[in-house]
Amino acid sequence: MSTTEIRGNEGAAVAGVATIDMKLEVIVIPVSDVDRAIAFYQGLGWRLDGDSTVGDHFRGVQFTPPGSACSIQFGTNVTSAAPGSAQSLHLIVGDIEAAHAELVARGVPNSGIYHCQDGYACRFPGNDPPVPGPHPDRGTYGSFLDFTDPDGNGWVLQEITARFPGRVEGETTYTSADDLSRALRRAAAAHAAHESRTGQADPDWPEWYAEFMLREQTGEQPPS
C-alpha cells in the first residue's frame, strides 16, 4: 500500500459513507468448458452450490470458496467476457504457507509464495520484481501466491493476519471455524502475555478476549 493512499476513516470523510449495506455476493468467471471448470473448482475443495440448465442455451454453475461470503458463477451464456479474462481475483488466507501446502497437495500448479519489496507494487508491470518466499516478518497483507484455472482466470492468495483500520466497521464476523480458531489462538497468546505482565490471573478473561478480537478485526490497538 502506498503512503499516499487514503484509507479507513479518512477515506470515509472524503467520499462519504453509504448508509445501505452492499455486500459483494457473486463474481462471474468466464470459462470455455463448463465441465472442466467444475472439475477444477471441485478439486480446490470449493462448495458446489448449484448447477442449473434452462433450455438448450443456458447453464449456470455456482461455487463458494471455504469461509467466503462471496461466490463465483460461470456457465454457458452467463457472460460475454472472453474466457480467462478475469484476473487478480483475491482470496484472503490467514496462513499463506498452509494454503500453499494445500494447493500442492491438491495438485494445483502455482507461483509459489512471494512478497514485494514495497507493499504490493511488484504485482503490477513496471515495478520491482517479486521476491521468492513469504514476507520476512510475515507482515499482514505482505505475502502472495498466484494460480490460474484451466482457462487462465487468475487468482491471488494474499495473507492477512490483521485488518487495516476502517476495513471492518461495527461488525465482527468469522466465516469459518478455521478463522475463529486462529483468532482464539492469537487472543490466547496475547492474553497469556497480558497475565505475565500483570503477574496475576485475569478473572475477566472472556471480556479481554472479546475486546482483543474486536480490536483486531477493526485494526485498532489491542488491549494491553
N, C-alpha and C positions, 0 to 999 in steps of 0.2 A: 504494500500500500504506500503510495507516495505521500510526502509530507504536505502536499497542497490539497489533498482530497478532503472534502467536507464529510464528516461522519457524525452519527449519533444525534444528540440534541441540537448541535449547531446546524446540521443539515435540516432538521425539522423546523428550526426557527427561520431559515432562509426560504424554504419551499412551502411551508405549511404542512400540517399533518392531516391525512384523510380521516374522516370520522366513521366511515363504513369499512368493516373488515373486508379485505380482498385477499383470500388465501389461494395461493397458486395450487391448482388441482391436477392439471394434466399437461404434459408436453408431448407433442406429436413428433414421431420419429419416422422419416421417410425410408422405406425399405423396398427392395425389388423382389424379394422372395419371402412371403409371409411365413411359410412353414419353417424355413431356415432361420428366420429371426426368432420364431417361437422357441426353437431348439436351443438357440444361443442364450436367450434370456432365462429360459428354464435352467440351463446349465450354470448360470450365475447364481442360481438359488432364489431368484425373484419369484414373487407370488403371481400366478396367473389368475387375474380377476374375472376375465370373461373373454369369450371368442364367439362373436356373433356374425351371422351371414344374413343379408337381406337380398332376396332375389339372386340374380346371376352376376351382379356387378359390384356388390359391396360386401366387404368383410372388415370387421373391426375387432382388434385384439387389445387388451389392456393388461399391463403388468405393473406391480408396485415393488420397488426395492425394499429390503428389510429395514424397518424403522422409519420409512419415509412417509410423509403426509401427502406427497405428490407422486402421481403415477405417470406412466408413459402409455401412449397409444400408437398403433401402427396397423396397417392392413392394406386392403385393396380399395382404391379410390377414396382414401382417407385424406390425402394431401397431394397437391400438385408439385411439391418441392422435389428436387432431384434426390434419389437415394444416396445416402452418405453425406448429405449437405448439412446435417445437424452437427455442430462442433462445439467443443468446450462446455459440454454439459457436466456440471459439477456434482459429485457425490461426496458428501461430508462423512469422514470417519474419525473415530476417536483414537485409533491406533493404526497408523499407516503401515507398520511392519506386519501386524496381524492381518490386515486387509490384503497386503501383498502376498503373504503366505497362502491365504485362502484362494486368491486368483490363480496362483501357481498350482495349488492342489486341484483346482477345477480345470486345469489345462488351458487357461486364458492367456494368450500372448500379451505382454505388456512392456512398458518402457523401463520398468524398474523404478525404484524410488529415487527422486531427485529433489533438489532445492535450488533456490535462486540466491545470488549474492546480495541482491537488494529487493526485498519484498517478493513480488511475483512477476517482475518485469521480464524475466527470461522466458516466460511462456509466450511472448509475443515477438514477432520478427523485428530485427534491428537492434536488439538488446544483447547483453552478455549472455552466453550460452548457459544452460542449466549445469549444476554441479551434481555428480552422482552421490547418492546417499541422502538420508534424512537431514533436516536442518540440524546444525551442530548442537544446539541446545534444545532441540525439539520444540522450538518456539511455535506457538499457536498460529495457524494459517500458513506455516512455512514449509511444509513437506508435501510433495505431489507424486502422482503416478498416473500414467495415461494408458488407455487401451481403447480399442475400437470394436464395433460389432462387424459382422461379415460384410456389410455394405460400406463400411468406413465411417459411420457415425462415431464421433469422437467423445469419449468420456474421460473425465479428470477426477481422480480421487484426491481430496485435499484433507489433511489432518487439522482438525480444530479441537483444541482442548479447553479453550476459554473464549467466550464471545467478546467482541469489542463493545464498548458502552453504546447503548441505544439500539443494539441489534435485536434484542428481545425486550418488549415493553409490557409490563403489567401482567405477564403470564409466564409461568414456568412449566414446561412440558417435557417429558421424556417419552419418546415414541417407541422405545423397545426396552425389554428387560436388560439387555446388554448396556444401553445408555445409562439406565438407572443404577445398575450395579457398579459401573465405573464411577459414577458421581458419588455414590455412597462410599466407595473405597477412598476417593480423594478427600471426602469430608472426614472420614475416619482418621486418615493420616494427619490432616490439618488439626483435628480435634485432639489427637494424641500429643501433637506439638504444643497446642494450647494448654493442655493439662500439665505438660512438662514445665512450661514457663511459669504457671501459677503454683505448681508444687502441690496440687490437690485435685481430687476427683471432682468432676463437674456434675452436680445433680440435675442440671438443666440442659443436659446434652441434646435432647430432641430439639429444643428451641435453637441451640447453637448450630446443629446440623441444618435445620431449616433455613436459618439466616445465611449460612455459608453457601448452601446450594442455590438460594435465590440470588445472592450477590454474584456468584459465579456465572449464572446464566445471563445476568444483565451486564456483566463486565465491571461491576463495582468492586472496590477494595474489600476483600473478605474480612470477617471479624478477626480480631487478634486474640 
